[in-house]
Amino acid sequence: MSCNKNHLLTAGAFIGGLLAILGGILIPVGNSIIEDNVKKEAVIENGTVAYENWVLAGSPVYRQFWLFNVNNPLEIAQNGSKPILRQKGPYTYRVRYLPKINITANLNNTISFLQPYCAYFEPGLSVGTEEDNITFLNLAVAGAPSILPPLLLLLLNNAVKQTNSSLFQTRTVKEMLWGYEDPILKQLNLSDPHTGVFYPYNGTADGYYNIFTGRGNIEKLGIIDRWQGKGKLTTWQDPYCDMINGTDGSVFPPFIDKRKLLDFFSSDICRSVSAEYESSRVLKGIPVYRFMLPSKTFASPVDNPENKCYCKDPRFTRNCTMAGILDISGCKEGMPVYISLPHFLYGSEALKEAIDGMEPNEEEHSTFLDVEPVTGVTLNAAKRLQVNIAVRPSSQIEVLSNIKEPILFPLVWLNETATVDDATAEELKGALISTMDLLETIQMTLIGCGCVIFLACIISLCVLKKNKTKKYDQSKEMTDKGISANHF
């Protein structure tokens, strides 16, 4: 009977050890299965799961606008007073609801496409209608000294007088954002007399993208190979600043390492930027890494020497010491447009002190991406930027003659946001997260049960052996006593 127990317990210990080993083996095997599946389905080519979501985003993308209304236009124009601005918004539009077009698969494992621009007003997500009035800068006047030579400034001044225009104007939200016929530009007989903060937009695109599909090298998935037919920009006239790095921000190569930066290119600001890991979070039951645009992105070259090549106007930026702004006039046909974070977040104090109404807030005004680390897909994002115009004094344009010193004038700030919808989140959890959880449960169960069975059997064998030894000793002792008694 004792022999049978030994055999059973030995077999049990063997089985327990085998189960634990099998659970340990399943860890790399399970990871390999998941990795192979992700590599297969993440490739951007017809027939994969990734391709369908890439052609047309399954989740809605919105752009919210907060427009800065000028409360004291006459005081500014007549006395050069400090501008008093109050934001009005959000005015929300659905964007990127049209699928990518002119999609072409190339032989070098890249794919080319155009993303049509479109904006559809969402009244239910807005504080008012597109017909609400906003008082803001006269764009044709404000940008003139930066674009036109001195002789043409005189012509512009005459056009301003003849059209009874001023430094500020009141127009509808729709006109300010998407364009209107400007009387000054019409008076000058320009081929297109329209202007607006984002004019033209609907029906346009920011150019052809050529990105890697991930076929052959999953680490290059989504990486931009060329934009507008070029492998680098010409805006900054510098090898470093003209680099096109990373993806477009919607997807990244899978298996994200949170210790590394996420690079992406944004045509809105004519440059590439990098996001840093901030924290791990859970979004709709899915673990994500949050990456944020750091304060050094628009820092002055004094604090971030890498930004030196982005400083193109040392005079306006106080010898490149002003932080928090980016001069993108080089890709806006010379128009003195500066990009910043909303309310000059992380900007120099001088920027905020020059305007009454700037109240920067990290939670509301910072840019972030929530990325699922296994697939590299962005599940939640908020791109927040502010559009500003550099206004300079001009003795040749009367409506600018009372401006005392150059000032960066905020027009509007935007929040482009997208969050994975519930259906897509459930699909992702079912296809990936649930599989990972199931594999992990099986692995831990096998390891746990195997270890328990192994230890239980080993302990039982030890106890059995100890009991057997004890009985043997007792038997031997009794035998020895019997022999001794017979001897006497």
Buried (B, 14 or more C-beta within 10 A) or exposed (E): EEEEEBEEBEEBBEBBBBBBBBBBEBBEEBEEBBBEBBBEBBBBBEEBBBBEBBBEBEBBBBBBBBBBBBBBBEBBBEEBBBBBBEBBBBBBBBBBBBEBEEBEEEEEBBBBBBBBBBBEBBEEEBEEEBEBEBBBBBBBBBBBBBBBEEEEBEEBBEBBEEBEBBBBBEBBBBBBBBBBEBBBBBBBEEEEBBBBBBBEBBEEBBEBBBBBBBBEEBEBBBBBBBBEEEEBBEBBEEEEBBBBBBBBBBBBBBBBEBEEBBBBBBBBBBBBBBBBBBEEEEBBEBEBBBBBBBBBBBBBBEEBEEBBBBBBBEEBBEEBBBBBBBBBBBBBEEBBBBBBBBBBBBBBEBBBEBBBBBEBEEEBBBBBBBBBBBBBBBBBBBBBBBBBBBBBBBEBBBBBEBBEEBBBBBBBBBBBBBBBBEEBBBBBBEBBBEBBEEBEEBBEEBBEBBBEBBBBBBEBBEEBEEEEEEEEEEEEEEEEEEEEEEEE
